[in-house]
Structure formats: C-alpha cells, structure tokens
Amino acid sequence: MRILVTFAVDAELAPWRRQRNLEEVRNGGVTLHRAQIGRARVDLVVTGMGAENATRVVNTILGLKEPYQFCVSSGFAGGLGEYSIGDILVADAVQQLGKSKTLQCSRNLVHAARADGAKRVKLFLTSDHVVRTVGEKSQLAPFAGAVEMEGFAIACVAHAHRLPFVAIRVISDTTERDMPVGIDTMVDDKGRLSVGGVVRQVVYHPLQLPALIRLGRESRTAAEALANFLEAFLKKLSLSSHGWPPPELQEVAAR
C-alpha cells in the first residue's frame, strides 16, 4: 500500500521529523519525506499554504503516476464549533468558501478515521485567507466544522486523478480567540517559519507577543496530536489488508 499525506506548513510535519528517520526523496522537483508505517509506504509532502501551492505540488506528484491507494489532506484547521486544541476532525466533504461546489471524501476513509477516534463533521471550508477573528469564525460556524486553506484544492486534484481522498485536520485554534494579526506573513511560500516575518510582527505589534507564544505552544500540541493519530490510523489500514478497501470497510463501500 502506498499513501500520500499532504501538509501545508513545515510545523505540521515537525513531529514526524522528531519521531522518525524520514527518507528525503526528490521527485519531479518536489521533496517527499518517506516513511514505512505498517505495510504502507507513506509519502509526506509540505505543499505550502493556500490553494495555488497545494494544486501545483499535488498535481506534480500525481502526474508522476505513483500508484497511491489514497491521499490524505491533513494539517492545522480553525475550529468552527466547540472543539479544543488537538481535537482530530474528519470531514464528509470539502467546499471552497464562497462557492457552491462540494467534493465528497471517500466514505471508506471517513468511516475508518471516525472508528479510530476522529470527530466526524459534515464539511470543511477551504478559505483563500487566514480566518483569524472570532467574528468571522462565528459567521462560518453554522456551515462547517472547521476552516482551512488547502483541502478543496487537493480534493480537486485527487478527484481528477480518480484517487480516493480524505480530509483529516487537527484543531490548532478555536472560536474563542482572535489569531495574531499578520499570522500568514510569518510563513514563507514553502511553508517554513519566516524569522523575518516573526521579527516584523513583534516590532510592529509588540503587544501580541504573548499571543504569538501561545500560538506556537498550541501549534506544537496540535501537530503532535495529528502525528499520533495519523501514525495509528495509517498503520491500522495498512495491516488490515494488502488491498483496498480492507475487509472491515468493504460493507461500507457496498452501501
């Protein structure tokens, strides 16, 4: 079994670097971080933030005709309900914010993630900007479980390649607080922390330093929770069967 897992920023991949000796592979100009989990060969990739980066990177990878069994769009998300930092959510579908088109996730994979403890929600909204204020989150809360910035774009590419897809996200910020101003400027195009961006934020918004420290701490907590969930989730699927879907999900697939 071969699995593709995407992240938007390097901080989401960080726990994997600490826990595993990842093999770094360059393929089609894209850097993949490879791990063996159970019987599965898992390729982890950081796409960078936003739909444009996600579309470009995943299109490149899938264009290489790698025989992946499925794709997981993972990473941080803003909770739009009563969720806590580190909660794992899986969505039935993803939708671009402000658009009507909705793409369904694989029912088999949603069922498997829920069985492993993920909280199932009807929808993730994919935004073209960081949704950072309590007010904006409150406006979106009636429509979705969480908001992120890449899921719909990755789903589009996966569907075009007829590849089963699931969106699994960890809550890294909640509806209770605003995120710091300019949070999106602190990450570069490749999803890495920009030291210059952080310094500028501290210089121009010194009163937000405590919020930045808290965000860093909560992001680490969220990333570790996501890594632990995905490790167990992918291992269980890989050991269930050499094929797809595994036996315990075949009944779901036939419904």
N, C-alpha and C positions, 0 to 999 in steps of 0.2 A: 504494500500500500504506500502511495506517495501523496503527501498532503502539502498544500500551500497555505501559509498563515501570513497575513499582512498586518503591519503596524504603521501608524502614521509618523511617530517620532521615536528617536533612539531611546528615550527614557522608558518607553513601553517594553522595549527589548532588553533593557539593562539586567533584570533578574535572570534571564536566560544566560547572559554572559557570565554572571557570577556562579550560577549553578551547574553549568555545562561547559565542556570544552568544544565549542562550536567550530565546525569546519567552515571556513570562508571560501566561497566559490564565486568567481566572476563568470556570468553567463549573459551574453547579449548586451554587455555594458552595464548590467545590473549586479549588485553584490547580494548574494544569497548567503544566509547563515544556516548551515545544515546540521541536523541532529537526528540520531536514531532514537525513536521513542517506541518501545514495544517492538512490534514488527513493522512499524511505519518509518519511512524516511521523510522527515519533515523539513521543508524549506521555509525559513523565516525571512521576511523581507521588510525593510523600512522604506515606505514609499515617499515620505514627505507629506506635509499637511495639505489638505484640500483635494478637490475632485480632479483637477488637472494633473497633479503629480501622481495620484493614485491610478488614474486611467492610463497614463503613459507607462508607468512601471509594470502594472499587471498585464497590459496589452503586450509589452515586450516579452515578459516571461511566458505567457500562454502562447504567444506567437512562435516560441521555440518548440512547440509540440511536445512538451514534457507530459508524460502520462499520469497526471494527477487524478486522484479519485474525487477530491473535493477541495474547495477553497474556503478558508475562514477569514472573514474581515474582523479584526479584533483591535483592541486598544482602549483608550480612555473615552468616556462619554459623560455628558452632563445629565444628571438625573432630573426627570420632569415629574416625579412622584415622590412618595415618602420612602426614599431609599437612603442608605448610609454609604459612606466611603468604603469601597471594597466589595460592594454587592455586585454579583455577576448577573447580567441580563442576557437573554437570548430573544430575538425578535422573530415573529411570524413573517414580517415583511419590512421593506425599507422604502422610503419615499423622499424625493428631493423637496426640501422646504419651499413652499410656494407653488409647487407643481402638483398635478393630479395623478400622474403615472405612479403606480406602485408595483414593486417587484417582490415576488414571494421567495422566501428562503426554503431550502429543502426541508420538507416535513420530517423526513427521517432524522436529519441532523438536529432540528429543533427539538424533537422528541427525545433524542439521546442527551442533549445538553440539559434539558429540563430534568430528566431522570438522574442526572449527575448533580443536581442541586442549583442549576441556574434558574433565575426567576423569569418566567415567560411573559412577554409583553406583545401586544398586537403590532406595534410599529416603532421603528427608529426613524427619526427625521434627520436627513443629511443637510446641513447648512453650509452656505458659502462663506460664513464668517463665524468667529467665536461668539457663541451666545453666552454672555458673561453676566448680565444683570438679572436680579431677582424678578424685575418686571417682565422682561422678555421671556424668561423661563415660565413664569406664571401664565403668560398668554398661550404658550405652546403646550402646557401640561395637559389640557383636555384631549389632545390629539395623539400623543405618543408617550412612550415610556422613557425615552432618552433622546438626546440630540448629539450628533457627532458630525464629522466633516468629510468622510470618505466612503461610507457604506454603500450608498446608492451607485456611485461611480464604479466601485468594484463589482457590485452585483450586475451592472450593465455589461461589463466585460466578461464576467463569468457566464452570464446567460448567452452572450454572443458566441462563446466557445462551447456551449452546451455542457458546462461544468457545474455540478451541484455546489451550492453556495449557502453559507450561513453567517449571520452577523452575531457575534458574541462580544459584549462590551462590559467593561468594569466601570462602576461609578467613581469618578475622581473629583467631582464637585456636585454639590446638591443645590436645591432650590432655596436654601436658607440664607445664602450669602452671595454678594457680587464677587466675581473674579477680579483680580487686579487689572487696572487699565493697561492696555497695550500688551496683553499677555501673548498675543500672536506675533509680536515683534521680537520676542525673546527666543525664537526658534528659527533656524535658517531653513533654506529650501530643501535641505536633505534631512530635516527632522532632528538636527542636533542643536543642543543648547548654545545660544549665541552669547558669549561673555559680554560682548559689546552691547547687545540689546539689554541684558540684565543691568549693566552699569548705567546705561542711559535711563532706565526706568527708576533706579534708585536715586540718581541725580535729580531727575525732573519730578519724581513723585516720592520723596523720602518717607512720607507718612504711610506709604504702602509696603514698607519693608517687612513689618510683621505678617502682612497678608501673603507676601511672596515666600517667606519662610514657611508659613503654614501650608501653602500650596505645594511647596517642594516636599514637605513631610507627608502630606496626604497623597501626593502622586506616587511616592515610593511605596506607601501602603497599598495603593490600588494596583500598581504594577506587579507587586509580589503576589497579591491575591489572584490576579489574572493568570500569571505564570503557573501558579499551583493548580488552578482549575484546568487550564489547557493541558498541562502535563498529564493529569489524571484522565481527562476526557479523551485525549488522543490515544493514550496508551490503551485504554479500555476498548476503544473502537478497533484499534489495530489487532488486539488479541482476540476479539470476538470472531473474526473470520478473515481469511485471506482475500475474500472478495468483498463486494459491497452491493446491497446493504448486509450487515451481519444478521444472523438468524433472528435475534430478538426484535429487529426492526422490520423484518420482511412483512409481517402482518400489517404494520402501519403503512408501508409502501403500497400495499394492495388495496387500501381503502379508497 
